[in-house]
Amino acid sequence: MKIGRRIQIAEMLKAGLAYRIIKKELKVGITTIMLVDRKLQQSPSCFDLIMYREDKVEKEYKRKAYEKIGSSKMIFKNKVYTGFKRKDVER
């Protein structure tokens, strides 16, 4: 839970939102926001690996979660859920 909040704070800081808006929106303390901001200033790419992995998981999930069923003559094929979940993605 804590790391998820810090990732959200980092995304909002990168978007240029003010501390008070982040505090009100996420219900976190100013000290937490300042800590994340300091970490971002010390090493700007500290959250990039987390963002990259999140994008990788979402892309693979979207690719494998549903498959299209139907003949080659069908224009609009039916989507069928395959049972693939986000936790099944190799990390």
C-alpha positions, 0 to 999 in steps of 0.5 A: 500500500505504501509503495503504491501511494509513493508511486502515485505521488511521484506520477503527480509530481512529474505531472507538475501538481502542487503539494496541497493538491496531492495531499488532498487527493491522496490523503497523505502527509506533506512530509511523505510528498517531500520525501518522494520529491527529494528522492526524485530530485536525487535520482530522477529515474528511481521510479522508471523501472517500476513504471516500465514493469507496469507497462510490460504487465499491462501490454502482456495482459491485454495481448493474452487475456482475450482471444478472437474466435471466428472464421476467416470470413467473419468481419467482427470476431467474438472475444473469449476470455482465456483465464489469463490474469495479471499475476500470471505475467512473468516478471 
